[in-house]
Amino acid sequence: MNALKLIAIRARQLRAAGHFDAQSEAEVPSPCISVCRMTPDRSHCEGCFRSIDEIREWSRADAARRRAIWTRLLARAGLAGAGADEPCSERALP
């Protein structure tokens, strides 16, 4: 299974569990799927689609900031409808 499909599945699972709900008290889980390798242009991780700045920021980010990072990484992956701002659907899966 490729990284794009894995991140889409992870986003769908977290959305269903309520982790992307702004009113949720639950911790927003990391998007890391243990494919930790930067793209050749070093713009983002090939596994989680976060930029190096987003990866560095993650450990100290609050829940709102983590949801914002998820939204950006899903857009970067071409999966904008899979995350925090919109309902997750099967169409979001590659």
Backbone as JSON Lines, residues from 0, in Angstrom:
{"i":0,"aa":"M","n":[0.85,-1.18,0.0],"ca":[0.0,0.0,0.0],"c":[0.9,1.24,0.0]}
{"i":1,"aa":"N","n":[0.56,2.22,-0.83],"ca":[1.41,3.41,-0.9],"c":[1.08,4.42,0.2]}
{"i":2,"aa":"A","n":[2.0,5.38,0.39],"ca":[1.86,6.36,1.46],"c":[0.6,7.21,1.3]}
{"i":3,"aa":"L","n":[0.24,7.55,0.08],"ca":[-0.96,8.36,-0.14],"c":[-2.21,7.64,0.36]}
{"i":4,"aa":"K","n":[-2.31,6.37,0.05],"ca":[-3.46,5.6,0.51],"c":[-3.44,5.46,2.04]}
{"i":5,"aa":"L","n":[-2.26,5.23,2.62],"ca":[-2.16,5.1,4.07],"c":[-2.57,6.37,4.8]}
{"i":6,"aa":"I","n":[-2.13,7.54,4.3],"ca":[-2.49,8.79,4.97],"c":[-3.97,9.08,4.8]}
{"i":7,"aa":"A","n":[-4.55,8.71,3.67],"ca":[-5.99,8.9,3.45],"c":[-6.79,8.01,4.41]}
{"i":8,"aa":"I","n":[-6.38,6.78,4.58],"ca":[-7.06,5.86,5.5],"c":[-6.94,6.38,6.93]}
{"i":9,"aa":"R","n":[-5.74,6.83,7.31],"ca":[-5.53,7.36,8.66],"c":[-6.42,8.57,8.9]}
{"i":10,"aa":"A","n":[-6.49,9.47,7.95],"ca":[-7.34,10.66,8.1],"c":[-8.8,10.27,8.26]}
{"i":11,"aa":"R","n":[-9.26,9.33,7.47],"ca":[-10.65,8.88,7.56],"c":[-10.94,8.27,8.93]}
{"i":12,"aa":"Q","n":[-10.03,7.46,9.44],"ca":[-10.21,6.84,10.75],"c":[-10.25,7.89,11.87]}
{"i":13,"aa":"L","n":[-9.34,8.85,11.8],"ca":[-9.3,9.89,12.83],"c":[-10.53,10.78,12.77]}
{"i":14,"aa":"R","n":[-10.98,11.08,11.55],"ca":[-12.21,11.87,11.39],"c":[-13.39,11.14,12.0]}
{"i":15,"aa":"A","n":[-13.51,9.84,11.72],"ca":[-14.62,9.04,12.24],"c":[-14.57,8.96,13.77]}
{"i":16,"aa":"A","n":[-13.38,8.99,14.34],"ca":[-13.23,8.92,15.79],"c":[-13.4,10.28,16.46]}
{"i":17,"aa":"G","n":[-13.62,11.34,15.67],"ca":[-13.88,12.67,16.22],"c":[-12.65,13.5,16.51]}
{"i":18,"aa":"H","n":[-11.47,13.05,16.11],"ca":[-10.25,13.78,16.42],"c":[-10.14,15.12,15.69]}
{"i":19,"aa":"F","n":[-10.87,15.31,14.6],"ca":[-10.8,16.56,13.86],"c":[-11.91,17.53,14.27]}
{"i":20,"aa":"D","n":[-12.75,17.14,15.19],"ca":[-13.83,18.0,15.68],"c":[-13.23,19.1,16.56]}
{"i":21,"aa":"A","n":[-13.49,20.34,16.24],"ca":[-12.92,21.47,16.99],"c":[-13.31,21.46,18.46]}
{"i":22,"aa":"Q","n":[-14.42,20.84,18.81],"ca":[-14.85,20.8,20.2],"c":[-14.32,19.57,20.95]}
{"i":23,"aa":"S","n":[-13.63,18.71,20.26],"ca":[-13.12,17.48,20.87],"c":[-12.02,17.79,21.88]}
{"i":24,"aa":"E","n":[-12.05,17.07,22.98],"ca":[-11.0,17.17,24.0],"c":[-9.89,16.16,23.73]}
{"i":25,"aa":"A","n":[-10.12,15.26,22.77],"ca":[-9.15,14.21,22.47],"c":[-7.9,14.8,21.81]}
{"i":26,"aa":"E","n":[-6.75,14.2,22.11],"ca":[-5.51,14.61,21.48],"c":[-5.58,14.31,19.98]}
{"i":27,"aa":"V","n":[-5.05,15.21,19.17],"ca":[-5.02,15.01,17.73],"c":[-3.78,14.17,17.41]}
{"i":28,"aa":"P","n":[-3.97,12.94,16.93],"ca":[-2.83,12.06,16.67],"c":[-1.96,12.54,15.5]}
{"i":29,"aa":"S","n":[-0.73,12.15,15.58],"ca":[0.25,12.48,14.54],"c":[-0.12,11.8,13.23]}
{"i":30,"aa":"P","n":[0.17,12.45,12.12],"ca":[-0.06,11.83,10.82],"c":[1.06,10.88,10.41]}
{"i":31,"aa":"C","n":[2.1,10.74,11.22],"ca":[3.24,9.9,10.87],"c":[2.8,8.46,10.6]}
{"i":32,"aa":"I","n":[3.25,7.93,9.47],"ca":[2.97,6.53,9.13],"c":[4.27,5.74,9.01]}
{"i":33,"aa":"S","n":[5.34,6.27,9.62],"ca":[6.66,5.63,9.66],"c":[7.29,5.43,8.28]}
{"i":34,"aa":"V","n":[7.01,6.35,7.39],"ca":[7.69,6.44,6.1],"c":[8.37,7.81,6.15]}
{"i":35,"aa":"C","n":[9.47,7.89,6.86],"ca":[10.1,9.17,7.18],"c":[11.23,9.48,6.2]}
{"i":36,"aa":"R","n":[10.84,10.13,5.11],"ca":[11.8,10.43,4.05],"c":[11.29,11.69,3.34]}
{"i":37,"aa":"M","n":[12.19,12.67,3.21],"ca":[11.81,13.92,2.55],"c":[11.81,13.74,1.03]}
{"i":38,"aa":"T","n":[10.96,14.5,0.36],"ca":[10.93,14.5,-1.1],"c":[12.26,15.04,-1.62]}
{"i":39,"aa":"P","n":[12.6,14.76,-2.87],"ca":[13.87,15.27,-3.41],"c":[14.03,16.79,-3.28]}
{"i":40,"aa":"D","n":[12.93,17.54,-3.39],"ca":[13.02,19.0,-3.26],"c":[12.93,19.46,-1.8]}
{"i":41,"aa":"R","n":[12.82,18.5,-0.88],"ca":[12.77,18.74,0.58],"c":[11.55,19.57,1.0]}
{"i":42,"aa":"S","n":[10.49,19.57,0.19],"ca":[9.3,20.36,0.51],"c":[8.44,19.7,1.58]}
{"i":43,"aa":"H","n":[8.46,18.36,1.63],"ca":[7.64,17.65,2.62],"c":[8.06,16.18,2.73]}
{"i":44,"aa":"C","n":[7.58,15.54,3.77],"ca":[7.84,14.12,4.0],"c":[7.01,13.3,3.01]}
{"i":45,"aa":"E","n":[7.61,12.27,2.45],"ca":[6.89,11.4,1.51],"c":[5.84,10.54,2.2]}
{"i":46,"aa":"G","n":[5.94,10.35,3.51],"ca":[4.98,9.53,4.23],"c":[3.79,10.31,4.77]}
{"i":47,"aa":"C","n":[4.07,11.36,5.54],"ca":[2.99,12.09,6.21],"c":[2.63,13.41,5.52]}
{"i":48,"aa":"F","n":[3.39,13.81,4.53],"ca":[3.13,15.02,3.75],"c":[3.3,16.32,4.54]}
{"i":49,"aa":"R","n":[3.92,16.24,5.73],"ca":[4.2,17.47,6.48],"c":[5.52,18.08,6.02]}
{"i":50,"aa":"S","n":[5.6,19.4,6.11],"ca":[6.87,20.08,5.85],"c":[7.77,19.85,7.07]}
{"i":51,"aa":"I","n":[9.06,20.12,6.91],"ca":[9.99,19.96,8.02],"c":[9.6,20.89,9.18]}
{"i":52,"aa":"D","n":[9.12,22.09,8.88],"ca":[8.68,23.01,9.94],"c":[7.47,22.45,10.68]}
{"i":53,"aa":"E","n":[6.54,21.83,9.96],"ca":[5.36,21.23,10.6],"c":[5.75,20.04,11.47]}
{"i":54,"aa":"I","n":[6.72,19.27,11.02],"ca":[7.2,18.13,11.81],"c":[7.83,18.64,13.11]}
{"i":55,"aa":"R","n":[8.67,19.66,12.99],"ca":[9.32,20.24,14.19],"c":[8.29,20.81,15.15]}
{"i":56,"aa":"E","n":[7.29,21.47,14.62],"ca":[6.28,22.15,15.44],"c":[5.33,21.19,16.15]}
{"i":57,"aa":"W","n":[5.12,20.01,15.6],"ca":[4.08,19.09,16.05],"c":[4.08,18.87,17.56]}
{"i":58,"aa":"S","n":[5.22,18.57,18.16],"ca":[5.26,18.19,19.57],"c":[4.81,19.29,20.51]}
{"i":59,"aa":"R","n":[4.92,20.53,20.1],"ca":[4.5,21.63,20.98],"c":[3.21,22.31,20.52]}
{"i":60,"aa":"A","n":[2.62,21.83,19.43],"ca":[1.4,22.44,18.89],"c":[0.17,22.03,19.71]}
{"i":61,"aa":"D","n":[-0.76,22.98,19.86],"ca":[-2.02,22.65,20.53],"c":[-2.94,21.94,19.52]}
{"i":62,"aa":"A","n":[-4.1,21.51,19.99],"ca":[-5.01,20.73,19.15],"c":[-5.46,21.5,17.9]}
{"i":63,"aa":"A","n":[-5.75,22.79,18.06],"ca":[-6.19,23.59,16.9],"c":[-5.08,23.67,15.85]}
{"i":64,"aa":"R","n":[-3.87,23.86,16.29],"ca":[-2.75,23.95,15.37],"c":[-2.5,22.6,14.69]}
{"i":65,"aa":"R","n":[-2.64,21.51,15.44],"ca":[-2.47,20.18,14.86],"c":[-3.54,19.91,13.8]}
{"i":66,"aa":"R","n":[-4.77,20.33,14.06],"ca":[-5.82,20.17,13.04],"c":[-5.48,20.99,11.79]}
{"i":67,"aa":"A","n":[-4.93,22.19,11.98],"ca":[-4.54,23.03,10.85],"c":[-3.42,22.36,10.04]}
{"i":68,"aa":"I","n":[-2.48,21.75,10.72],"ca":[-1.41,21.03,10.03],"c":[-1.99,19.87,9.24]}
{"i":69,"aa":"W","n":[-2.91,19.12,9.85],"ca":[-3.57,18.02,9.13],"c":[-4.26,18.54,7.87]}
{"i":70,"aa":"T","n":[-4.97,19.65,7.99],"ca":[-5.69,20.22,6.84],"c":[-4.72,20.55,5.72]}
{"i":71,"aa":"R","n":[-3.59,21.18,6.07],"ca":[-2.6,21.55,5.05],"c":[-1.93,20.33,4.43]}
{"i":72,"aa":"L","n":[-1.59,19.34,5.24],"ca":[-0.9,18.17,4.67],"c":[-1.84,17.37,3.77]}
{"i":73,"aa":"L","n":[-3.12,17.32,4.12],"ca":[-4.08,16.62,3.25],"c":[-4.26,17.36,1.93]}
{"i":74,"aa":"A","n":[-4.27,18.68,1.98],"ca":[-4.34,19.46,0.74],"c":[-3.09,19.22,-0.1]}
{"i":75,"aa":"R","n":[-1.95,19.2,0.55],"ca":[-0.68,18.95,-0.13],"c":[-0.68,17.57,-0.8]}
{"i":76,"aa":"A","n":[-1.34,16.61,-0.15],"ca":[-1.43,15.25,-0.69],"c":[-2.53,15.1,-1.73]}
{"i":77,"aa":"G","n":[-3.32,16.16,-1.93],"ca":[-4.43,16.08,-2.88],"c":[-5.65,15.42,-2.28]}
{"i":78,"aa":"L","n":[-5.74,15.42,-0.95],"ca":[-6.84,14.77,-0.23],"c":[-7.61,15.77,0.63]}
{"i":79,"aa":"A","n":[-7.82,16.96,0.12],"ca":[-8.43,18.03,0.93],"c":[-9.75,17.62,1.55]}
{"i":80,"aa":"G","n":[-10.56,16.82,0.89],"ca":[-11.86,16.41,1.43],"c":[-11.78,15.31,2.45]}
{"i":81,"aa":"A","n":[-10.59,14.86,2.81],"ca":[-10.45,13.74,3.74],"c":[-10.22,14.17,5.17]}
{"i":82,"aa":"G","n":[-10.07,15.45,5.41],"ca":[-9.59,15.86,6.73],"c":[-10.49,16.69,7.57]}
{"i":83,"aa":"A","n":[-9.9,17.65,8.24],"ca":[-10.54,18.38,9.3],"c":[-11.66,19.3,8.86]}
{"i":84,"aa":"D","n":[-11.59,19.84,7.65],"ca":[-12.57,20.84,7.26],"c":[-13.8,20.31,6.54]}
{"i":85,"aa":"E","n":[-13.71,19.12,5.98],"ca":[-14.81,18.6,5.19],"c":[-15.08,17.15,5.56]}
{"i":86,"aa":"P","n":[-16.3,16.68,5.33],"ca":[-16.58,15.27,5.62],"c":[-15.66,14.37,4.81]}
{"i":87,"aa":"C","n":[-15.25,13.29,5.41],"ca":[-14.38,12.32,4.77],"c":[-15.23,11.37,3.93]}
{"i":88,"aa":"S","n":[-14.77,11.08,2.75],"ca":[-15.54,10.19,1.89],"c":[-14.64,9.16,1.23]}
{"i":89,"aa":"E","n":[-15.22,8.14,0.71],"ca":[-14.47,7.11,-0.03],"c":[-13.79,7.73,-1.24]}
{"i":90,"aa":"R","n":[-14.37,8.77,-1.82],"ca":[-13.77,9.41,-3.0],"c":[-12.42,10.01,-2.69]}
{"i":91,"aa":"A","n":[-12.14,10.29,-1.4],"ca":[-10.86,10.88,-1.05],"c":[-9.72,9.87,-1.16]}
{"i":92,"aa":"L","n":[-10.04,8.61,-1.17],"ca":[-9.0,7.59,-1.27],"c":[-8.51,7.46,-2.71]}
{"i":93,"aa":"P","n":[-7.21,7.34,-2.87],"ca":[-6.67,7.18,-4.21],"c":[-7.03,5.83,-4.8]}
